Amino acid sequence: MSTETPTPRNWKRDVKVGLAAFGFGAAMFGAAFAAVPLYDMFCRVTGFGGRTMVAERPADRVIDHKVDIRFDANIASGLPWRFQAEAPRQAVRAGETHQMTYKVTNTSNQPVTALASYNVTPLATGRYFNKLQCFCFTEQTLEPGETREFTVVYFVDPAIIDDQEARSANTITLSYTFFRQNSPPRPLAQQSSSVRSN
């Protein structure tokens, strides 16, 4: 029969391990929320994933490097809008400032709010496509049957000529997609009148 005494439990060690596990779990939980904005910030700074750059002023030079800019307009499923660019493409020289107007129509019989996201392909050209003015990432509400025009003002950075992969792209596609957002709240007067009519 064994007469060994059980080893006393090390409570301090257990508490340390528990706190470490809790801290790790909390860090992972926080990282999950931070991942999207951090990735978005990374893409905006580097042009990674076809994200364009936002410029505060036009390019300081124009070079004889020609690029065909193609404009792609898309509507996500469930959005009753018609969306198209004024022209399908523009031929530009790197450094020149150009603009393109898009026309959007709400084809439904009720107000609809949507927001446009974008990307650029080939992905390597994203960091050289600079926007001076854009309608993306801003909620737009169109009344029933309303048509509105949105403009993007842009230039291709002349530095594209120094990037072997990006400069070989003869065509750059700027692609916008509108996604439906939650319906805006109705004014109180409309809400009260609908309650009385029920």
N, C-alpha and C positions, 0 to 999 in steps of 0.2 A: 504494500500500500504506500503510495507516494505521499511524502510529507512536505512537498514544495509549497511555498506560500505564493499566491497570485501576485503578479507584478502590479503595483499601484498605478491607477490610470493617471496619465499626464494631462491634466485639465488645461494647463497653459498652452500646451502644444495643440490640443483639440480646438481651443478658441482661436489660435493663430491661423490654423488651417481653415476653419470656418469663415473667419474674416477675410482671408485671402480669396476663398472661393466666392464669397459674396461680392468682394471688390471686383473680381474678374467678370462676374456676371453683370454687375452694374456697368462696367466699362463696355462690355459687348452690347448691352442694351442701348447705351448712349451712342456707340459707334453706328448702330443700325439707323438711328435717327439722323446722325451727322453725315452718313455716307452719301446720300443724294445731294445735299447742298455742296459738300466738299468736292464730289465728282463734277458737279456742274461748274464750280469755280475753276477746277483744274482744266476742264474743257474750254472755258472761256479764255483762260490765260494762254493755253497752248494751242488751241484750235483742234485738239484731239477729238476724234469722233465726228469730224465734219462740222464742228461748231465754228462759226465765223467770229471775227474780231470786231470790237466796237471802237471806232475811231472818233476823236474829237475834232479833227481837222483833215482836210484833203491831203493827198500825197504831195510831197515837195518836189517831185519830178515825174516826168512821163517818159517812158522808154518805148522803143519800137519792138515790143513783144506783144503779139496779138493773141487774144483769147476769145473764144465764142462762149458767151454766157447764156445758158438755157434756164428758163423760168418755169417751174413746175408748181401747179396749184392743186391742192387736194382737200377733200372734205371727209372727215371721219364718219363712220357709220352712225346713223341716227340724227345727223345734223341737216335740217332742211334748208340749206343754203346753196347758192350757185356761186362759184368762185373761179376767176380766171385772170390771167395776166393780160395786159394791153397788147403785148406782142410775145411770141413764143421764145424769142432770142434776141441778143444784141452782140455785135462784134465790137470789142473794146481793145484799147491798148493799156498795158499796165501803167497805173498812175492816173489815168483819166477818171474824172468823176462822172458817173452816169446815174440815171434814175429809171425806175420802172413802176408803173401804176397798175394796181390790181383792182378789179371791180368785184364787189360782193353783194349778193342779193338774198334777202330773206324770202324764201318762196312759201312760207307758212302763213297762217292767219293769226299768229300770236307772236309777241316779242320773244326773241331768242338771243341768249348770250353765249359767245364762244371765244376761244383764245387760240392764237396761232403759235405753233412751234415751227422750227426750221432745222435744216441741216444742209451741208454742202458736200457734193461728191465731184471728183475723187476726194477721199478723206484727207489726203496729203495737202490739198489746196485750201483747207478750211482756215488755216492760220494766216493766209494771204488775202482772203476775201474780207474786206473791211466795210462795215456799214456805218454811215454817218447819220442815217435816219431809218427807223424801222417801226413796224406796227406789231411785231411779235411780242409774246408774253404780256400783253395787255388785254384785259377783257373788253370785248366789243359787244354792245347790245344793239341789235337791229329790230326796228318795229316791223309789223306785218307788211310785207311787200316792199320794204325799204331797200334802196340800193345805195351803197356808199363806196367811195374810192379810198384806197390806202396806197401809200407810196414808200418804196425803199430807195434810199440814195446810197450808193456804194462805189468802191473802187478796188481794183486788184493791186496789192502792194508790189511795187517794182522789185522788191527783194525776192520775189518768186523766181527771178532769173538765176539766183544763186543756189537754189534748191534743185538738185538734179532730178529728183522724183516729181516735184510739183511742176517744174517748168515744162515737162514733157506732156502735160495735160493740155490738149488743144481745146477741150470743152470743159467748162465748169457748170454744174447744175445747182442752182439755188432752189431748194424745195421747201414749200410751206404746206402745213396741214392745219386746218382749223378743227378744234375739238369742242364739242358742246360742254358748257359749264352749267352749274346749278342755276335754275331760274332765279332771277332777282326777286326779292320780296315785293308784293304788291303794296301800293300806298294804303294807309289805314282807311281812307274814304271808300276805296274800292272793296276792301275786305268787309266793312260794315254794311255796304249796300248788298253784297252777295249773301251776307247772313240774313238780312231782312227779307230777301227774295226767296229764301229756302223755307 
